[in-house]
């Protein structure tokens, strides 16, 4: 029987010697720790990226333009940002716009309260325009002095939610304090004493022009239209759902719907 000889190591190579049990356990713990650190680092990086994608931007002045102004902050906001306020601009010293603010990407404008911040169009410009495809939220503001053919204060073609806000004294040329051809949700708000121009304005409150509008817990009072609806008008096959809301002292005291809408009849309905 021949003697089997072991293979000789190749010159320059090393032979791996198995680690003792304790060393193996230490190495395993180090590997696991490294994996955990890597996962945590990746998670923190993801959180940082998400935070950068959705930030809070702050209005710091009641000026109509320049750094910290509402138009400038909205214009610089990234999609998904929330805009808040560290300044008080009540009705006596409002943010007076010289041009409309266009919401061209998803944004939340979180006002501190309708009594604390007012946005005024000086009866010359519309206040906010929401572009198609945009999801916007506006809360805690007073919107006044707006003028625009399709919406004295707001022209919405996107998806807009308005809450805890007041629309008052919007009275320039145009129709409807809020014009909606998209999707509008209005809650816990007030439309008070909005009177469009006698020669150019037919509707004083909401003009729903083929859109979908949901109104709840909102007051319509003292809105006057010379030839149309003081509260809400629904046209072009739009849909309006109203609940928990009050209509009083408006131009004709009725809710009018016409054309293809089946939400309300085509005759005047007392409210």
C-alpha positions in Angstrom: 0.0 0.0 0.0 1.5 3.3 -1.1 1.9 6.2 1.2 -0.3 9.2 0.2 1.6 12.4 0.4 -0.2 15.7 1.2 -0.1 18.5 -1.4 2.6 21.0 -0.7 1.4 24.6 -0.4 2.2 26.6 -3.5 5.0 28.9 -2.7 3.8 32.4 -1.7 0.3 31.2 -0.8 -1.2 31.0 2.7 -3.1 28.3 4.4 -6.4 29.3 6.1 -6.4 28.1 9.7 -9.9 27.6 11.1 -10.8 30.3 13.8 -11.3 29.1 17.3 -15.0 29.2 18.5 -14.6 32.4 20.5 -13.0 34.2 17.5 -15.7 33.0 15.2 -18.3 34.4 17.5 -16.5 37.7 17.7 -16.2 37.9 14.0 -20.0 37.1 13.6 -20.9 39.8 16.0 -18.8 42.3 14.1 -20.4 41.4 10.8 -23.8 41.7 12.3 -23.0 45.1 13.8 -21.7 46.3 10.5 -24.9 45.2 8.8 -27.0 47.0 11.4 -24.9 50.2 11.1 -25.3 50.0 7.3 -29.1 49.6 7.5 -29.4 52.5 10.0 -27.3 54.7 7.9 -29.4 53.9 4.8 -32.6 54.6 6.8 -31.3 57.9 8.0 -30.3 58.9 4.5 -33.8 58.0 3.3 -35.4 60.1 6.0 -33.1 63.0 5.1 -34.1 62.8 1.5 -37.8 62.6 2.4 -37.4 65.6 4.7 -35.7 67.5 1.9 -38.5 66.6 -0.5 -41.3 68.0 1.8 -40.2 71.0 3.8 -41.8 73.8 5.7 -41.4 77.2 4.0 -42.1 80.3 6.1 -43.7 83.7 5.2 -41.9 86.3 7.3 -43.2 89.6 5.9 -46.5 91.1 4.9 -44.9 92.7 1.8 -46.3 91.8 -1.6 -42.9 90.8 -3.0 -39.3 90.1 -2.0 -37.7 87.6 0.3 -40.1 86.0 2.8 -43.2 87.4 1.1 -46.1 85.0 0.3 -45.7 85.3 -3.5 -41.9 84.6 -3.2 -42.3 81.7 -0.8 -45.0 80.1 -2.9 -42.9 80.6 -6.0 -39.9 78.9 -4.5 -41.7 76.0 -2.8 -41.0 72.5 -3.9 -43.8 70.0 -4.6 -45.4 68.8 -1.4 -44.1 71.7 0.7 -46.1 73.4 3.5 -46.1 77.1 3.8 -46.6 78.6 7.3 -46.4 82.1 8.8 -44.4 83.8 11.5 -45.9 87.2 10.9 -49.4 88.6 11.5 -51.0 90.4 8.6 -54.7 91.1 9.7 -57.3 92.9 7.7 -56.0 96.3 8.7 -52.5 95.6 7.3 -53.0 92.7 4.9 -50.8 91.1 2.3 -51.8 93.2 -0.7 -51.1 91.4 -4.0 -50.1 93.1 -7.2 -50.6 89.9 -9.2 -52.3 86.5 -8.7 -50.5 83.7 -6.9 -50.4 80.6 -9.1 -50.2 77.3 -7.4 -48.4 75.2 -10.1 -47.4 72.3 -7.9 -48.8 70.4 -4.9 -48.6 72.7 -1.8 -50.2 73.4 1.5 -50.7 77.0 2.7 -51.3 76.8 6.4 -52.4 80.2 7.7 -52.4 80.8 11.5 -56.1 81.9 11.5 -58.5 84.0 9.4 -58.2 86.8 12.0 -54.4 86.9 11.8 -53.5 86.8 8.1 -55.5 88.4 5.3 -54.6 88.3 1.6 -56.0 91.2 -0.4 -56.3 91.8 -4.1 -57.0 95.5 -3.8 -60.1 95.0 -6.0 -57.7 94.6 -8.9 -56.3 91.1 -9.1 -57.5 87.5 -8.4 -55.8 86.0 -5.3 -55.1 82.3 -6.1 -55.1 80.2 -9.2 -54.8 76.4 -8.9 -53.6 74.8 -12.0 -55.0 71.5 -13.4 -53.3 68.4 -11.9 -52.3 70.3 -8.7 -53.5 69.3 -5.2 -53.5 72.3 -2.9 -54.7 73.0 0.6 -55.4 76.5 2.0 -56.4 77.0 5.6 -56.5 79.8 8.2 -56.7 82.8 5.9 -59.0 85.7 5.1 -59.2 86.3 1.4 -60.6 89.7 0.4 -60.6 92.3 -2.3 -60.2 89.8 -5.2 -61.1 90.5 -8.8 -61.1 87.9 -11.6 -63.5 86.9 -14.3 -63.5 83.2 -13.2 -63.4 83.6 -9.4 -63.0 86.8 -7.6 -60.7 85.2 -5.0 -59.9 81.7 -6.3 -59.9 80.0 -9.7 -59.6 76.2 -9.1 -58.9 73.8 -11.9 -57.1 71.3 -9.8 -58.0 69.6 -6.4 -58.4 72.2 -3.7 -59.3 72.0 -0.1 -60.1 75.2 1.8 -60.8 75.2 5.6 -61.1 77.6 8.5 -61.0 80.6 6.1 -63.1 83.7 5.4 -63.9 85.2 2.0 -65.2 88.7 2.4 -65.5 92.0 0.4 -64.4 90.4 -2.9 -66.0 92.8 -5.3 -64.0 93.5 -8.4 -65.1 92.5 -11.9 -65.8 88.8 -12.2 -68.0 85.9 -11.3 -68.1 83.9 -8.1 -65.9 84.4 -5.1 -64.7 80.8 -5.7 -64.8 79.4 -9.3 -64.4 75.6 -9.5 -63.9 73.5 -12.6 -62.0 70.8 -10.8 -62.5 69.4 -7.3 -63.3 71.7 -4.4 -63.8 70.9 -0.8 -64.8 73.8 1.4 -65.3 73.3 5.1 -65.7 75.4 8.3 -65.5 78.6 6.4 -67.5 81.8 5.6 -68.4 83.7 2.5 -69.7 87.1 3.7 -70.6 90.3 1.9 -69.0 89.5 -1.5 -70.5 91.7 -4.2 -69.2 91.4 -7.8 -69.2 94.3 -10.1 -72.6 95.2 -11.4 -71.6 95.2 -15.1 -69.4 92.1 -15.2 -70.4 89.8 -12.3 -73.3 87.4 -12.2 -72.5 85.2 -9.3 -71.4 86.2 -5.8 -70.6 83.0 -3.9 -69.4 79.7 -5.5 -69.6 79.2 -9.2 -69.3 75.4 -9.8 -68.7 75.1 -13.6 -68.7 71.4 -14.3 -66.6 70.5 -11.3 -67.2 68.6 -8.1 -67.8 70.6 -5.0 -68.4 69.5 -1.4 -69.4 72.2 1.1 -69.8 71.6 4.8 -70.2 73.7 7.9 -69.9 76.9 5.9 -71.8 80.2 6.2 -73.0 82.2 3.2 -74.3 85.6 4.3 -74.8 88.9 2.6 -73.5 87.9 -0.8 -75.1 90.0 -3.5 -75.4 89.5 -7.2 -77.2 91.8 -9.5 -78.3 89.2 -12.0 -77.4 85.7 -10.8 -76.9 83.7 -7.6 -75.8 85.0 -4.3 -75.0 81.7 -2.7 -74.0 78.9 -5.1 -74.6 78.2 -8.8 -74.0 74.8 -10.3 -73.6 74.5 -14.1 -72.4 72.4 -16.9 -73.2 69.0 -15.4 -71.2 69.7 -12.2 -72.0 68.1 -8.8 -72.4 70.0 -5.6 -73.0 68.4 -2.1 -73.9 70.8 0.7 -74.2 69.8 4.4 -74.4 71.6 7.7 -74.2 75.0 6.1 -76.2 78.3 6.5 -77.5 80.6 3.8 -78.9 83.9 4.8 -79.3 87.4 3.4 -77.8 86.5 0.0 -78.9 88.2 -3.2 -81.9 86.1 -3.9 -81.7 83.7 -1.1 -81.7 80.6 -3.3 -79.4 77.9 -4.7 -79.6 77.7 -8.4 -78.7 74.8 -10.7 -79.1 74.5 -14.4 -78.1 72.5 -17.5 -77.2 68.9 -16.8 -76.8 68.8 -13.1 -79.0 66.2 -11.3 -77.9 67.2 -7.8 -80.4 70.0 -7.6 -83.5 70.9 -9.7 -83.3 73.5 -12.4 -85.7 75.8 -10.5 -84.9 78.1 -7.6 -84.8 76.4 -4.3 -85.2 78.4 -1.1 -82.3 78.0 1.4 
